[in-house]
Amino acid sequence: MNILYRVFIDPFMQMGQAPDLLVQTLWEGLVAGVLYALIALGFVLIFKASGVFNFAQGIMVVFAALTLVGLHALLRKWGVSSGMVAAYLALAITIVVMFALAWCIERAILRPLVNQPDIILFMATFGLTYFLVGLGELVFGGEPKSMITEDLGLPRGAIEIKMLGGFVSLQKIDIAAAVIASVMVTSLALFFQKTRIGRALRAVADSHKAALSVGISLEQVWVVVWFAAGIVALTTGIMWGARSSVSFALEIVAFKALPVLVLGGLTSIPGAIVGGLIIGIGEKLGEFYWGPLLGSGIEAWFAYLIALIFLLVRPQGLFGERIIERI
């Protein structure tokens, strides 16, 4: 009886007794959830365009952030005196690098593998992952690096808000991250829903051969989608890097998008958003209120437990289409 009380009643009583702490926890979960949704969006875009799960999306987050930081350091070394000028020059060059990466992936990997089984494309993204890991370590080294937060104009410090009998602390970088990620998710969703490229993307997702028969260029669609996924990776790398540091450990954070995809569905942009919020808020609430009972580190496994439950109950996710095979 005591265990049941501590699991099902005591945490909710704590929420009512300290509503300011509840709001603080919900806010931190919201920020994490929006960033998870942003990472998941990169997976969704590529899966919709090519029908392949891009295992390399996590390392693309790291590679984009390392490229930005490395270029900034190089420009300062070459005599660019203003840190902000160097930062935005580095940002522009990094965007070009991500476009070049998307073009190379289309030419070297996707084009030769058109109409091959999905497992072959999936394994190709494994190879891409380890190629980017090796290239990143060779060019930038393996040690963690600080994100150029001030030079990019991202805010520092916190805002204290008196609320519900206490104070809620909102980190300015978290506010910026939530706003930027929300704008990017909304913009990409509208772009791929309302534009010609978006309609072509949906046609390619349904059938490569049918898309080719009506004159849709697979090469163009794939470059655009992988470039969009690269911009998503860059934005994610900046935001996560500003909250901690830029290192290859960010790849582990990026894989939190996997449970998000299981919840929302591999082909659903709204599903990525909803799944990200569920995972982000759920793991923060679990860590703060149930952590003392179940042990610390709930954030490390909570998302995967939820994903396992969904796989058993609703494997297509909340917004995924149920696949019916006729025998």
C-alpha positions as CSV (number, residue, x, y, z in Angstrom):
1,M,0.0,0.0,0.0
2,N,2.9,2.3,0.9
3,I,4.5,1.7,-2.5
4,L,1.2,2.5,-4.3
5,Y,0.9,5.7,-2.4
6,R,4.4,6.8,-3.3
7,V,3.9,6.0,-7.0
8,F,0.4,7.1,-7.7
9,I,-0.5,9.7,-5.1
10,D,2.5,11.4,-3.6
11,P,3.9,12.8,-6.8
12,F,0.6,14.5,-7.7
13,M,0.4,15.9,-4.2
14,Q,3.8,17.4,-4.7
15,M,2.6,19.0,-7.9
16,G,-0.3,20.6,-6.0
17,Q,1.9,21.7,-3.1
18,A,4.6,23.4,-5.2
19,P,2.9,24.6,-8.5
20,D,5.9,26.8,-9.3
21,L,8.1,23.8,-9.5
22,L,5.6,22.0,-11.7
23,V,5.6,25.0,-14.1
24,Q,9.4,25.0,-14.1
25,T,9.5,21.3,-14.9
26,L,6.9,21.7,-17.6
27,W,8.8,24.5,-19.2
28,E,12.1,22.6,-19.3
29,G,10.2,19.6,-20.8
30,L,8.6,21.9,-23.4
31,V,11.9,23.2,-24.6
32,A,13.5,19.7,-24.8
33,G,10.4,18.4,-26.6
34,V,10.5,21.1,-29.2
35,L,14.1,20.3,-29.9
36,Y,13.4,16.6,-30.1
37,A,10.6,17.4,-32.5
38,L,13.1,19.4,-34.6
39,I,15.5,16.5,-34.8
40,A,12.6,14.1,-35.6
41,L,11.5,16.3,-38.5
42,G,14.8,15.7,-40.2
43,F,14.2,11.9,-40.1
44,V,10.6,12.4,-41.3
45,L,11.5,14.5,-44.3
46,I,14.1,12.0,-45.6
47,F,11.9,9.0,-44.9
48,K,9.0,10.7,-46.8
49,A,11.2,11.4,-49.8
50,S,13.2,8.2,-50.1
51,G,11.4,5.6,-48.0
52,V,14.6,5.1,-46.0
53,F,15.3,5.7,-42.3
54,N,18.3,8.0,-42.2
55,F,20.6,6.6,-39.5
56,A,23.0,9.4,-40.2
57,Q,20.7,12.3,-39.1
58,G,22.2,12.2,-35.6
59,I,25.8,12.6,-36.8
60,M,24.7,15.3,-39.2
61,V,23.7,17.4,-36.1
62,V,27.2,17.0,-34.7
63,F,28.9,17.5,-38.1
64,A,27.0,20.7,-38.8
65,A,27.7,22.2,-35.4
66,L,31.4,21.3,-35.5
67,T,31.6,22.8,-39.0
68,L,30.2,26.1,-37.7
69,V,32.5,26.3,-34.7
70,G,35.5,25.2,-36.6
71,L,35.0,27.7,-39.4
72,H,34.4,30.5,-36.8
73,A,37.8,29.7,-35.2
74,L,39.5,29.5,-38.6
75,L,38.1,32.9,-39.7
76,R,39.2,34.5,-36.4
77,K,42.6,33.0,-36.9
78,W,42.8,34.5,-40.4
79,G,42.2,38.0,-39.1
80,V,38.4,38.6,-38.9
81,S,38.5,40.8,-35.9
82,S,34.7,40.9,-35.2
83,G,33.4,37.7,-33.5
84,M,29.9,38.4,-34.8
85,V,31.0,38.9,-38.4
86,A,33.1,35.7,-38.2
87,A,30.1,33.9,-36.7
88,Y,27.7,34.8,-39.5
89,L,30.3,34.3,-42.2
90,A,30.9,30.8,-40.7
91,L,27.1,30.2,-40.6
92,A,26.7,31.1,-44.3
93,I,29.6,28.9,-45.3
94,T,28.2,26.0,-43.1
95,I,24.9,26.3,-45.0
96,V,26.8,26.0,-48.3
97,V,28.7,22.9,-46.8
98,M,25.4,21.3,-45.9
99,F,24.1,21.9,-49.4
100,A,27.2,20.4,-50.9
101,L,26.8,17.4,-48.5
102,A,23.2,16.9,-49.7
103,W,24.3,17.1,-53.4
104,C,27.2,14.6,-52.8
105,I,24.8,12.2,-50.9
106,E,22.4,12.3,-53.9
107,R,25.1,11.7,-56.5
108,A,27.2,9.1,-54.6
109,I,24.6,7.2,-52.6
110,L,21.0,7.7,-53.6
111,R,21.2,7.9,-57.4
112,P,23.1,4.6,-57.8
113,L,20.6,2.9,-55.4
114,V,17.3,4.0,-57.0
115,N,14.6,1.3,-56.6
116,Q,16.9,-0.9,-54.5
117,P,15.4,-2.6,-51.4
118,D,15.0,-0.3,-48.4
119,I,17.4,-2.3,-46.3
120,I,20.2,-1.4,-48.8
121,L,19.5,2.3,-48.5
122,F,19.3,2.0,-44.7
123,M,22.7,0.3,-44.6
124,A,24.1,3.0,-46.9
125,T,23.2,5.6,-44.2
126,F,25.2,3.5,-41.7
127,G,28.2,3.9,-43.9
128,L,27.5,7.6,-44.2
129,T,27.4,7.9,-40.4
130,Y,30.8,6.4,-39.9
131,F,32.2,8.4,-42.8
132,L,31.0,11.7,-41.2
133,V,32.3,10.5,-37.8
134,G,35.8,9.9,-39.3
135,L,35.7,13.1,-41.3
136,G,34.6,15.2,-38.3
137,E,37.3,13.7,-36.0
138,L,40.0,14.2,-38.7
139,V,39.1,17.8,-39.4
140,F,37.9,19.1,-36.1
141,G,39.3,16.7,-33.5
142,G,37.3,14.7,-30.9
143,E,37.4,17.1,-27.9
144,P,34.2,19.1,-26.9
145,K,34.0,22.7,-28.2
146,S,32.0,25.7,-26.9
147,M,29.2,27.0,-29.1
148,I,29.7,30.6,-30.3
149,T,26.6,31.7,-28.5
150,E,27.3,35.4,-27.9
151,D,28.8,35.9,-31.4
152,L,25.6,34.4,-33.0
153,G,23.6,36.9,-31.0
154,L,21.9,34.2,-28.8
155,P,20.9,35.5,-25.4
156,R,22.5,34.5,-22.1
157,G,21.1,34.7,-18.5
158,A,17.7,34.0,-17.1
159,I,14.4,35.7,-16.5
160,E,12.8,35.3,-13.1
161,I,9.0,35.3,-13.1
162,K,7.0,35.4,-9.9
163,M,4.3,32.8,-10.3
164,L,2.0,30.7,-8.1
165,G,3.7,31.6,-4.8
166,G,7.2,31.1,-6.0
167,F,9.6,31.9,-8.8
168,V,10.0,30.3,-12.2
169,S,13.4,30.7,-13.9
170,L,13.4,30.8,-17.7
171,Q,16.8,30.6,-19.4
172,K,16.9,33.1,-22.3
173,I,18.7,30.6,-24.5
174,D,15.8,28.1,-23.8
175,I,13.3,30.8,-24.9
176,A,15.3,31.5,-28.1
177,A,15.6,27.7,-28.8
178,A,11.9,27.1,-28.3
179,V,11.0,30.1,-30.6
180,I,13.5,29.3,-33.3
181,A,12.7,25.6,-33.3
182,S,8.9,26.3,-33.4
183,V,9.3,28.7,-36.3
184,M,11.5,26.3,-38.3
185,V,9.2,23.3,-37.7
186,T,6.1,25.4,-38.8
187,S,7.9,26.8,-41.8
188,L,9.1,23.5,-43.1
189,A,5.7,21.9,-42.5
190,L,4.0,24.6,-44.5
191,F,6.7,24.5,-47.2
192,F,6.3,20.8,-47.8
193,Q,2.5,20.9,-47.5
194,K,1.8,23.9,-49.7
195,T,4.5,24.1,-52.4
196,R,5.3,22.3,-55.6
197,I,8.3,20.7,-54.0
198,G,6.1,19.5,-51.2
199,R,3.7,17.8,-53.7
200,A,6.6,16.3,-55.5
201,L,7.9,15.0,-52.2
202,R,4.6,13.2,-51.5
203,A,4.6,11.7,-55.0
204,V,8.2,10.4,-54.6
205,A,7.3,9.0,-51.2
206,D,4.4,7.0,-52.8
207,S,6.4,5.6,-55.7
208,H,9.7,6.4,-57.3
209,K,8.6,5.0,-60.7
210,A,5.3,6.8,-60.7
211,A,7.0,10.1,-59.8
212,L,9.5,9.6,-62.7
213,S,6.7,8.8,-65.1
214,V,5.1,12.2,-64.6
215,G,8.3,14.1,-64.9
216,I,9.3,14.6,-61.3
217,S,13.0,14.8,-60.8
218,L,14.1,12.5,-58.1
219,E,17.5,14.1,-58.0
220,Q,16.1,17.6,-57.3
221,V,13.7,16.4,-54.6
222,W,16.3,14.4,-52.8
223,V,18.8,17.3,-52.8
224,V,16.2,19.7,-51.5
225,V,15.1,17.3,-48.8
226,W,18.6,16.3,-47.6
227,F,19.5,20.0,-47.7
228,A,16.4,20.8,-45.5
229,A,17.4,18.0,-43.2
230,G,20.9,19.5,-43.1
231,I,19.5,22.9,-42.1
232,V,17.4,21.2,-39.4
233,A,20.6,19.4,-38.2
234,L,22.5,22.7,-38.1
235,T,19.8,24.5,-36.1
236,T,19.6,21.6,-33.7
237,G,23.3,21.5,-33.3
238,I,23.4,25.2,-32.5
239,M,20.6,25.0,-29.9
240,W,21.9,21.9,-28.1
241,G,25.4,23.1,-28.3
242,A,24.5,26.4,-26.7
243,R,22.8,24.6,-23.9
244,S,25.8,22.3,-23.2
245,S,28.7,22.0,-25.7
246,V,29.5,20.7,-29.2
247,S,30.8,17.1,-29.1
248,F,30.1,13.7,-30.6
249,A,27.9,13.1,-27.5
250,L,25.2,15.2,-29.2
251,E,24.6,12.2,-31.5
252,I,23.2,10.3,-28.5
253,V,20.8,13.2,-27.8
254,A,19.8,13.2,-31.4
255,F,18.7,9.6,-31.2
256,K,16.1,10.6,-28.7
257,A,14.2,11.4,-31.9
258,L,13.7,7.6,-32.4
259,P,11.1,7.3,-29.7
260,V,9.5,10.5,-31.0
261,L,9.1,8.9,-34.4
262,V,7.6,5.7,-32.9
263,L,5.0,7.9,-31.1
264,G,4.2,10.2,-33.9
265,G,4.7,8.0,-36.9
266,L,7.6,7.9,-39.4
267,T,5.7,9.9,-42.1
268,S,3.9,12.5,-40.1
269,I,5.2,16.0,-39.5
270,P,2.5,16.8,-36.9
271,G,3.3,13.5,-35.3
272,A,7.0,14.6,-34.9
273,I,5.8,17.7,-33.1
274,V,3.3,15.9,-30.8
275,G,5.7,13.0,-30.1
276,G,8.5,15.4,-29.3
277,L,6.4,17.3,-26.7
278,I,5.1,14.0,-25.1
279,I,8.7,12.7,-24.7
280,G,10.2,16.0,-23.6
281,I,7.6,16.8,-21.0
282,G,7.1,13.2,-19.9
283,E,10.8,12.6,-19.2
284,K,11.2,15.8,-17.2
285,L,8.1,15.1,-15.1
286,G,9.3,11.5,-14.5
287,E,12.8,12.6,-13.5
288,F,11.7,15.2,-11.1
289,Y,8.7,13.6,-9.4
290,W,9.3,9.8,-9.8
291,G,13.1,10.0,-9.9
292,P,13.5,9.8,-6.0
293,L,11.4,6.6,-6.0
294,L,12.7,4.8,-9.2
295,G,16.3,6.1,-9.0
296,S,17.9,8.9,-11.0
297,G,18.5,8.7,-14.7
298,I,14.9,8.3,-15.7
299,E,15.5,10.6,-18.6
300,A,17.9,8.1,-20.1
301,W,15.3,5.3,-20.5
302,F,11.8,6.9,-20.2
303,A,11.5,7.7,-23.9
304,Y,12.5,4.2,-25.0
305,L,10.0,2.6,-22.5
306,I,7.2,4.7,-24.0
307,A,8.3,3.8,-27.5
308,L,8.2,0.1,-26.6
309,I,4.7,0.4,-25.2
310,F,3.6,2.1,-28.4
311,L,5.2,-0.6,-30.6
312,L,3.2,-3.2,-28.7
313,V,-0.1,-1.3,-28.8
314,R,0.0,1.0,-31.9
315,P,3.1,0.3,-34.0
316,Q,2.2,2.9,-36.7
317,G,2.2,5.7,-34.1
318,L,-0.4,8.3,-33.3
319,F,-0.5,9.8,-36.7
320,G,0.9,7.0,-38.9
321,E,-1.2,5.2,-41.4
322,R,-2.2,1.7,-40.5
323,I,-0.8,-0.7,-43.1
324,I,-3.3,-3.4,-44.2
325,E,-1.9,-6.2,-46.3
326,R,-4.3,-8.3,-48.2
327,I,-3.4,-12.0,-48.5
